[in-house]
Amino acid sequence: ISGYSLVVQARDSGTPPLSSSVTVNVDISDVNDNSPVFTPANYTAVIQENKPVGTSILQLVVTDKDSFHNGPPFTFTILTGNEEEEFTLDPHGVLRSAVIFKHMVSTEYVLCVQAKDSGKPQQVSHTYVQVRVIEESIHKPTAIPLEIFIVTMEDDFPGGVIGKIHATDQDVYDVLTYTLKSEQKSLFKVNSHDGKIIALGGLDNGKYVLNVSVSDGRFQVPIDVVVHVEQLLQEMLQNTVTIRFENVSPEDFVGLHMHGFRRTLRNAVLSQKQDSLHIISIQPVAGSSQLDMLFVVQMHSGGFYKPAYLIQKLTNARRHLENVIRISAILEKNCSGLDCQEQHCEQSLSIDSHSLMTYSTARISFVCPRFYRNVRCMC
């Protein structure tokens, strides 16, 4: 407890008694009676041979229960084990290499490190750091090619994470880093640590081939990343049809079924090969294991197939479509829960182009806007 606040009252012996109060603040001064604490108590680290001088090996973590002026900043010193000055320890507790290590020369070093706090008198504590020198990388990283599909409303793409590169390395201690060639950085970014791909706002319609590579520090491997951007027209929303799937997650649909189902769907509903099928969005049905897919078909001449025509085609081909994935329903108007009797049920779709959903798998990523379905009875 760093302090107390007391209210003290003085009362005399008169009749009637009179009194007054005063507040007394008592501050408790800290004494430097706690030593720094290493977490964990001792450390084990590895460094690959032939790494350049200055390679980071380990970050020491130290805390102190005393107040701030008796705790950090800490002073770190290597007491033993560094007689040949193979290591340096900076003021922030980062242990770095001071030489290029060779596995054949020595495979292990044991350092005794001291941390001293800023109090008076200073308190100290010690830890032992075991550093193993391992052979350098002998395996190249391997990465899976990634194809990304982005659906956006006209010129209104807000940007965000659109996928993730999946890469592995058989060398256990390799740390992988990802890079994107500089001329593409105006449109995309790649997180150097985890391989997430970020698209900036305002992407134009079209195909983008990204020059991405992954490195383990010794080997650098290129990765095929292709981004397809498709801009929707407002007119498409009036001609959409929904297919509802049973017991499938968005990621499973994208990774396992989307390509095959799209091909089967084209064969089932297109009158001419030149016509285009557009998947507008996929979205889980709230409170269920079902999944809605919105699509529209555009004629080569520029118009759109009518929903009633598409539903008829889908109904006739439903058994064939279900060879790919189980279908729960084919919806033009979702009037579930509405009893319109003799009145007409009207459905309207709205797209929130600033609320993107990213369904990412190892090979395919699908990015689409969130949609809302509104239904009402009409006279």
C-alpha positions as CSV (number, residue, x, y, z in Angstrom):
1,I,0.0,0.0,0.0
2,S,1.6,3.2,-1.1
3,G,-0.3,5.6,1.1
4,Y,-3.1,6.2,3.6
5,S,-5.6,9.1,3.9
6,L,-6.9,9.6,7.5
7,V,-9.6,11.9,8.7
8,V,-8.8,13.0,12.4
9,Q,-11.4,14.8,14.6
10,A,-10.7,16.9,17.7
11,R,-13.6,17.5,20.1
12,D,-13.6,19.6,23.3
13,S,-15.2,19.0,26.7
14,G,-17.7,21.9,26.6
15,T,-21.4,21.8,26.5
16,P,-22.4,21.4,23.8
17,P,-19.0,19.9,22.6
18,L,-17.5,21.5,19.6
19,S,-15.3,19.8,17.0
20,S,-13.3,20.1,13.8
21,S,-11.7,17.7,11.5
22,V,-8.5,17.5,9.4
23,T,-7.2,15.2,6.7
24,V,-3.8,13.5,7.3
25,N,-2.1,12.0,4.3
26,V,0.6,9.4,5.0
27,D,2.8,8.4,2.1
28,I,4.8,5.2,2.5
29,S,8.3,5.5,1.0
30,D,9.6,2.6,-0.9
31,V,12.8,0.9,0.2
32,N,14.7,-1.1,-2.4
33,D,14.2,-4.5,-0.7
34,N,13.3,-6.6,-3.8
35,S,15.8,-8.0,-6.2
36,P,15.1,-8.1,-10.0
37,V,13.4,-11.3,-11.1
38,F,14.2,-13.2,-14.3
39,T,11.3,-14.9,-16.1
40,P,12.0,-17.7,-16.6
41,A,14.6,-18.3,-13.9
42,N,17.0,-19.8,-16.5
43,Y,17.1,-19.7,-20.3
44,T,17.9,-21.9,-23.2
45,A,18.4,-20.6,-26.7
46,V,19.8,-21.7,-30.1
47,I,21.7,-19.9,-32.9
48,Q,22.4,-21.4,-36.3
49,E,26.1,-21.4,-37.4
50,N,27.2,-18.8,-40.0
51,K,24.6,-16.2,-38.9
52,P,25.9,-12.7,-39.2
53,V,27.4,-10.7,-36.3
54,G,24.6,-8.9,-34.4
55,T,22.0,-11.7,-34.8
56,S,19.5,-11.6,-32.0
57,I,19.6,-14.7,-29.8
58,L,17.4,-14.0,-26.8
59,Q,15.4,-11.4,-25.0
60,L,15.8,-11.4,-21.3
61,V,12.6,-10.5,-19.3
62,V,13.1,-8.9,-15.9
63,T,10.6,-7.5,-13.4
64,D,10.9,-5.8,-10.0
65,K,8.3,-5.5,-7.2
66,D,9.7,-2.2,-5.9
67,S,8.4,1.2,-7.1
68,F,9.6,2.5,-10.5
69,H,12.6,4.5,-9.1
70,N,13.9,1.4,-7.4
71,G,13.3,-0.9,-10.4
72,P,14.1,-0.3,-14.1
73,P,16.1,0.5,-16.0
74,F,18.2,-2.5,-15.3
75,T,21.9,-2.9,-15.9
76,F,22.9,-6.2,-17.5
77,T,26.3,-7.8,-17.3
78,I,27.7,-11.2,-18.6
79,L,29.7,-12.4,-15.6
80,T,31.1,-15.7,-16.9
81,G,31.1,-17.8,-20.0
82,N,32.0,-14.9,-22.4
83,E,35.7,-14.9,-22.0
84,E,36.3,-14.9,-25.7
85,E,33.6,-12.1,-26.2
86,E,31.4,-14.2,-28.5
87,F,28.3,-12.4,-27.1
88,T,27.0,-8.9,-26.4
89,L,24.2,-7.9,-24.2
90,D,22.5,-4.5,-24.9
91,P,20.8,-2.2,-22.2
92,H,17.4,-3.7,-23.2
93,G,18.4,-7.2,-22.3
94,V,18.8,-8.5,-25.9
95,L,21.6,-11.1,-26.2
96,R,23.3,-10.9,-29.6
97,S,26.1,-12.7,-31.4
98,A,29.5,-10.9,-31.6
99,V,31.1,-13.5,-33.8
100,I,30.1,-15.9,-36.6
101,F,29.6,-19.2,-34.8
102,K,30.8,-22.6,-36.2
103,H,29.1,-25.8,-35.1
104,M,32.4,-27.7,-35.5
105,V,34.2,-25.3,-33.1
106,S,31.8,-25.4,-30.2
107,T,28.2,-26.6,-29.8
108,E,27.3,-25.1,-26.5
109,Y,27.9,-22.0,-24.3
110,V,26.8,-21.4,-20.8
111,L,26.6,-17.7,-19.7
112,C,26.0,-16.3,-16.2
113,V,24.1,-13.0,-16.5
114,Q,23.6,-10.4,-13.8
115,A,20.7,-7.9,-13.7
116,K,21.1,-4.9,-11.3
117,D,18.2,-2.5,-10.6
118,S,18.3,1.3,-10.2
119,G,17.7,1.5,-6.4
120,K,20.1,2.7,-3.7
121,P,21.7,0.4,-2.6
122,Q,21.3,-1.6,-5.8
123,Q,19.8,-5.1,-5.7
124,V,21.1,-7.8,-8.1
125,S,20.0,-11.2,-9.3
126,H,21.5,-13.8,-11.7
127,T,20.4,-16.2,-14.4
128,Y,22.1,-18.8,-16.5
129,V,21.7,-18.8,-20.3
130,Q,22.5,-22.0,-22.3
131,V,23.2,-21.2,-25.9
132,R,23.3,-24.1,-28.4
133,V,25.0,-23.7,-31.8
134,I,23.2,-25.8,-34.5
135,E,24.0,-26.4,-38.1
136,E,22.8,-23.9,-40.7
137,S,19.7,-24.5,-42.8
138,I,19.9,-27.4,-45.2
139,H,16.3,-27.4,-46.4
140,K,14.6,-24.7,-48.5
141,P,11.2,-23.4,-47.3
142,T,8.2,-24.8,-49.2
143,A,5.1,-22.6,-49.8
144,I,1.7,-23.3,-51.3
145,P,0.5,-21.2,-54.2
146,L,-2.3,-18.9,-53.2
147,E,-5.3,-17.6,-55.3
148,I,-7.4,-14.8,-53.9
149,F,-10.8,-13.8,-55.2
150,I,-12.1,-10.3,-54.1
151,V,-15.7,-9.2,-54.7
152,T,-16.4,-5.5,-54.1
153,M,-19.2,-3.1,-54.9
154,E,-18.1,-1.0,-57.9
155,D,-15.2,1.4,-56.8
156,D,-15.7,1.0,-53.0
157,F,-13.1,-1.5,-51.7
158,P,-12.0,-0.4,-48.2
159,G,-8.9,-2.7,-48.0
160,G,-7.9,-5.2,-45.3
161,V,-6.5,-8.7,-44.8
162,I,-7.3,-10.8,-47.9
163,G,-5.4,-14.0,-47.3
164,K,-2.4,-15.7,-45.7
165,I,0.5,-17.5,-47.2
166,H,1.2,-21.0,-45.8
167,A,4.8,-22.0,-45.8
168,T,6.9,-24.6,-43.9
169,D,10.5,-25.5,-43.4
170,Q,11.9,-28.9,-42.4
171,D,14.7,-27.1,-40.4
172,V,13.2,-27.0,-36.9
173,Y,14.7,-23.7,-35.8
174,D,14.3,-21.7,-39.0
175,V,12.4,-18.5,-38.8
176,L,10.6,-17.6,-42.0
177,T,10.2,-14.1,-43.3
178,Y,8.0,-12.9,-46.2
179,T,8.7,-10.1,-48.6
180,L,6.9,-8.4,-51.5
181,K,8.7,-6.7,-54.3
182,S,8.8,-3.0,-54.0
183,E,6.8,-1.9,-57.0
184,Q,3.7,-3.6,-55.8
185,K,3.7,-2.0,-52.3
186,S,1.4,0.8,-53.4
187,L,-1.4,-1.7,-53.8
188,F,-0.6,-4.6,-51.4
189,K,1.5,-5.4,-48.3
190,V,2.7,-8.6,-46.8
191,N,3.3,-9.1,-43.1
192,S,7.0,-10.2,-42.9
193,H,6.4,-12.4,-39.9
194,D,3.2,-14.4,-40.5
195,G,2.6,-14.0,-44.3
196,K,-0.7,-12.2,-44.1
197,I,-1.5,-10.3,-47.3
198,I,-3.1,-6.9,-47.0
199,A,-4.8,-5.0,-49.8
200,L,-5.0,-1.3,-49.7
201,G,-8.2,0.6,-50.5
202,G,-9.5,1.4,-54.0
203,L,-8.4,-1.7,-56.0
204,D,-9.5,-1.7,-59.6
205,N,-11.2,-4.5,-61.4
206,G,-8.7,-7.0,-62.8
207,K,-6.0,-9.6,-62.1
208,Y,-2.9,-8.9,-60.0
209,V,0.2,-11.2,-59.9
210,L,2.2,-10.6,-56.7
211,N,5.9,-11.0,-56.5
212,V,6.2,-12.6,-53.0
213,S,9.0,-14.7,-51.6
214,V,9.7,-16.5,-48.4
215,S,13.2,-16.8,-46.8
216,D,14.7,-18.8,-43.9
217,G,17.8,-16.6,-43.8
218,R,19.7,-18.7,-46.2
219,F,17.3,-19.8,-49.0
220,Q,14.7,-17.6,-50.7
221,V,11.8,-19.2,-52.5
222,P,9.3,-17.4,-54.7
223,I,5.5,-17.9,-54.1
224,D,2.8,-17.8,-56.7
225,V,0.1,-15.4,-55.4
226,V,-2.7,-14.3,-57.8
227,V,-5.4,-11.8,-56.9
228,H,-8.6,-11.5,-58.9
229,V,-10.7,-8.4,-58.2
230,E,-14.4,-8.3,-59.4
231,Q,-16.5,-5.2,-59.1
232,L,-20.2,-5.7,-58.8
233,L,-22.9,-3.5,-60.3
234,Q,-25.9,-2.2,-58.3
235,E,-28.2,-3.8,-60.9
236,M,-26.9,-7.2,-59.9
237,L,-28.7,-7.1,-56.5
238,Q,-32.1,-7.1,-58.2
239,N,-31.4,-10.4,-60.0
240,T,-29.7,-12.5,-57.4
241,V,-30.6,-16.0,-56.4
242,T,-29.6,-17.7,-53.1
243,I,-28.5,-21.3,-52.7
244,R,-28.5,-22.5,-49.1
245,F,-26.1,-25.3,-48.3
246,E,-26.4,-27.7,-45.4
247,N,-23.7,-28.4,-42.8
248,V,-20.8,-26.6,-44.4
249,S,-18.5,-23.9,-43.1
250,P,-17.5,-21.0,-45.3
251,E,-13.8,-22.1,-45.2
252,D,-14.7,-25.7,-46.2
253,F,-16.9,-24.4,-49.1
254,V,-14.1,-22.1,-50.4
255,G,-11.3,-24.6,-50.0
256,L,-13.1,-27.9,-51.0
257,H,-16.2,-27.1,-53.0
258,M,-16.3,-23.7,-54.6
259,H,-14.4,-24.4,-57.8
260,G,-16.2,-27.7,-58.5
261,F,-19.7,-26.3,-57.6
262,R,-19.1,-23.2,-59.7
263,R,-18.2,-25.3,-62.7
264,T,-21.3,-27.6,-62.2
265,L,-23.5,-24.6,-61.7
266,R,-22.3,-22.9,-64.9
267,N,-23.2,-26.1,-66.9
268,A,-26.6,-26.2,-65.2
269,V,-27.9,-22.7,-65.7
270,L,-26.0,-20.9,-68.5
271,S,-27.7,-20.8,-71.9
272,Q,-24.5,-19.6,-73.7
273,K,-20.9,-20.2,-72.8
274,Q,-20.2,-16.5,-73.2
275,D,-22.5,-15.6,-70.3
276,S,-20.9,-15.0,-66.9
277,L,-21.7,-16.4,-63.5
278,H,-20.8,-14.1,-60.6
279,I,-20.7,-15.2,-57.0
280,I,-21.6,-12.1,-55.0
281,S,-21.2,-13.3,-51.5
282,I,-21.2,-16.3,-49.2
283,Q,-22.3,-15.9,-45.6
284,P,-23.3,-18.2,-42.7
285,V,-26.9,-18.4,-41.7
286,A,-27.1,-17.0,-38.1
287,G,-27.8,-19.7,-35.5
288,S,-27.3,-22.7,-37.8
289,S,-24.7,-24.7,-39.7
290,Q,-26.1,-23.5,-43.0
291,L,-24.4,-21.3,-45.6
292,D,-25.9,-18.9,-48.1
293,M,-24.3,-18.3,-51.5
294,L,-25.6,-15.3,-53.6
295,F,-25.0,-15.5,-57.3
296,V,-26.2,-13.8,-60.5
297,V,-25.8,-14.6,-64.2
298,Q,-24.9,-11.8,-66.6
299,M,-25.6,-12.3,-70.3
300,H,-22.9,-11.6,-72.9
301,S,-25.1,-8.8,-74.2
302,G,-25.1,-7.1,-70.8
303,G,-28.4,-8.0,-69.3
304,F,-29.1,-10.4,-66.5
305,Y,-30.9,-13.7,-66.2
306,K,-34.2,-13.3,-64.3
307,P,-34.3,-15.0,-60.9
308,A,-37.4,-17.0,-61.8
309,Y,-35.6,-18.5,-64.8
310,L,-32.5,-19.4,-62.7
311,I,-34.7,-21.0,-60.0
312,Q,-36.3,-23.2,-62.6
313,K,-33.0,-24.2,-64.0
314,L,-31.6,-24.9,-60.5
315,T,-34.7,-27.0,-59.6
316,N,-34.3,-29.2,-62.6
317,A,-30.5,-29.7,-62.0
318,R,-30.7,-30.0,-58.2
319,R,-29.9,-33.7,-58.0
320,H,-26.9,-33.1,-60.3
321,L,-25.7,-30.2,-58.1
322,E,-26.0,-32.2,-55.0
323,N,-23.4,-34.6,-56.3
324,V,-20.9,-31.8,-55.3
325,I,-22.5,-30.5,-52.1
326,R,-25.7,-30.9,-50.2
327,I,-28.3,-28.2,-50.9
328,S,-30.8,-27.2,-48.2
329,A,-32.9,-24.7,-50.2
330,I,-33.0,-22.6,-53.3
331,L,-34.3,-19.1,-52.4
332,E,-35.5,-16.3,-54.5
333,K,-37.7,-14.7,-51.7
334,N,-36.8,-15.7,-48.2
335,C,-40.2,-15.1,-46.5
336,S,-39.7,-17.5,-43.6
337,G,-41.7,-16.4,-40.6
338,L,-43.9,-14.0,-42.7
339,D,-47.6,-14.9,-43.3
340,C,-48.5,-12.6,-46.2
341,Q,-51.6,-14.6,-47.1
342,E,-52.9,-13.2,-50.4
343,Q,-50.4,-10.4,-50.4
344,H,-47.1,-10.3,-52.2
345,C,-43.8,-10.9,-50.3
346,E,-41.1,-8.6,-51.4
347,Q,-37.4,-9.1,-50.7
348,S,-34.6,-6.6,-50.9
349,L,-30.9,-7.1,-50.6
350,S,-28.4,-4.6,-49.3
351,I,-24.7,-4.9,-49.4
352,D,-22.3,-3.4,-46.8
353,S,-19.3,-2.9,-49.0
354,H,-17.2,-1.6,-46.0
355,S,-17.8,-4.8,-44.0
356,L,-15.7,-7.5,-45.6
357,M,-15.7,-11.2,-44.8
358,T,-12.4,-13.0,-45.6
359,Y,-12.6,-16.8,-45.8
360,S,-9.0,-18.0,-46.1
361,T,-7.6,-21.5,-46.7
362,A,-4.1,-22.6,-47.7
363,R,-4.7,-22.5,-51.4
364,I,-7.8,-20.2,-51.9
365,S,-9.0,-17.1,-50.2
366,F,-12.4,-15.5,-50.9
367,V,-13.2,-11.9,-49.8
368,C,-16.7,-10.6,-50.2
369,P,-19.0,-7.9,-48.7
370,R,-21.5,-8.7,-46.0
371,F,-25.2,-8.7,-47.1
372,Y,-28.5,-8.2,-45.5
373,R,-31.8,-9.6,-46.6
374,N,-35.0,-7.6,-45.8
375,V,-38.5,-9.0,-46.5
376,R,-41.9,-7.5,-46.0
377,C,-45.5,-8.1,-47.1
378,M,-46.8,-5.9,-49.9
379,C,-50.5,-5.1,-50.6
